Amino acid sequence: MNHTNSPTTWIRPEILQLTAYQVPDPGNAIKLDAMENPYHWDPPVIEQWLQVMKTATINRYPDPSARAVKQQLRTVMQVPETMGMILGNGSDELIQMLALTFNGNRRLLLAPEPSFAMYRLIAQMVGMQYVGVPLTTEDFQLDIFALLEAIDTHQPALIFLAYPNNPTGNAFGTADIETILEIAPGIVVIDEAYAPFSDHSFMSRLEDYPNLLLLRTVSKLGLAGLRLGLLIGAETWLAHIEKTRLPYNINMLTQLSAVFALQHYDMLIRQTQQIKTDREQLLQHLQQLPNVKVWPSQANFILFRVKDAKRTFEGLKQRGILIKNLHGSHPLLNNCLRVTVGTPVENQAFLETLVQVIGM
Ligand SMILES: *Cc1c(COP(=O)(O)O)cnc(C)c1O
């Protein structure tokens, strides 16, 4: 290979600089790192699902517009009839479609930080400028004055607000979000991945703000394996974003499984209710531990700070419990860890092991 055909000559500089998204191998560990719902379905339900799977004509392409899935998502998520919908292979793909649609000469994506890592990663991937605006220290609210100034300076094409926010678990103040919606020159995307665990949503406010788009996913609801997310908003915007969607992006097995699973929506809601109850239990127990600072959560995970996050993370991992170490990801998250709410048994194992590890 001579120097003209080496990767560094031809790979885009922004890609050369990126690190591929890392997912740790859980091995046999109790997996509390990725905000998964820990519950599968009862055996009879799995049996019914497999009967449906038998009908899959996988020699054919799937329905390109996934009509049956969309119709059911509209019903269970109470999507206003006037609003359009685009499905993605996870909401990650929809974030990428948004970045592809709005990217261009000096176009910019803005998000508060710390927040969902994919906003920055996808902006960098497509070569879009990115600006992160720090949240307030300790309570992780929107720093509205810093945001107004950043929006004025950078005129972002896209603003992403995770609501509730990952990894902090809180829902930002409604009035602050309304202010941003009113002054944003471009689009505001409210990412409601954790809607199943939260009392807050902007779904009913879509009509009020023509520059608002809403992201939802079935991942945190209990269907992470399907890879299915949805973007909701006015057709005037969605008609253009749709042009960046690759044909048949929602595969046939996902379409059939989602329709089936959403027919059992009450079962998924029971699971999320259980997770919400267990979240409060876990929160209370964590609050009682000395030298642990815990933040309340509207999601299915809890953020907490210890004296030495790396040592705590490694100690838990060695004892078979995988959580997420956030130390080093953002200055506001020094010595912070994030634990996903699991089953009561898993949560208990986590708590007991945590006590062992930090008591050392
Ligand atoms: C988990 C998560 C997503 C990703 O959802 P997928 O549909 O699984 O791609 C999106 N946004 C936020 C804030 C998340 O935490």
Ligand as a Chemical Component Dictionary entry (heavy atoms), coordinates in Angstrom:
data_LIG
# 
_chem_comp.id                   LIG 
_chem_comp.type                 NON-POLYMER 
_chem_comp.pdbx_formal_charge   0 
_chem_comp.three_letter_code    LIG 
# 
loop_
_chem_comp_atom.comp_id 
_chem_comp_atom.atom_id 
_chem_comp_atom.alt_atom_id 
_chem_comp_atom.type_symbol 
_chem_comp_atom.charge 
_chem_comp_atom.model_Cartn_x 
_chem_comp_atom.model_Cartn_y 
_chem_comp_atom.model_Cartn_z 
_chem_comp_atom.pdbx_ordinal 
LIG C1 C1 C 0 -31.621 4.869 24.991 1  
LIG C2 C2 C 0 -31.848 6.210 24.401 2  
LIG C3 C3 C 0 -32.161 6.363 23.056 3  
LIG C4 C4 C 0 -31.917 5.233 22.083 4  
LIG O1 O1 O 0 -32.990 4.588 21.730 5  
LIG P1 P1 P 0 -32.996 3.455 20.621 6  
LIG O2 O2 O 0 -34.383 3.590 20.111 7  
LIG O3 O3 O 0 -32.720 2.185 21.328 8  
LIG O4 O4 O 0 -31.969 3.770 19.561 9  
LIG C5 C5 C 0 -32.495 7.616 22.577 10 
LIG N1 N1 N 0 -32.455 8.688 23.388 11 
LIG C6 C6 C 0 -32.109 8.596 24.677 12 
LIG C7 C7 C 0 -32.089 9.806 25.526 13 
LIG C8 C8 C 0 -31.786 7.353 25.224 14 
LIG O5 O5 O 0 -31.383 7.265 26.501 15 
# 
loop_
_chem_comp_bond.comp_id 
_chem_comp_bond.atom_id_1 
_chem_comp_bond.atom_id_2 
_chem_comp_bond.value_order 
_chem_comp_bond.pdbx_ordinal 
LIG C1 C2 SING 1  
LIG C2 C3 SING 2  
LIG C2 C8 DOUB 3  
LIG C3 C4 SING 4  
LIG C3 C5 DOUB 5  
LIG C4 O1 SING 6  
LIG O1 P1 SING 7  
LIG P1 O2 DOUB 8  
LIG P1 O3 SING 9  
LIG P1 O4 SING 10 
LIG C5 N1 SING 11 
LIG N1 C6 DOUB 12 
LIG C6 C7 SING 13 
LIG C6 C8 SING 14 
LIG C8 O5 SING 15 
# 
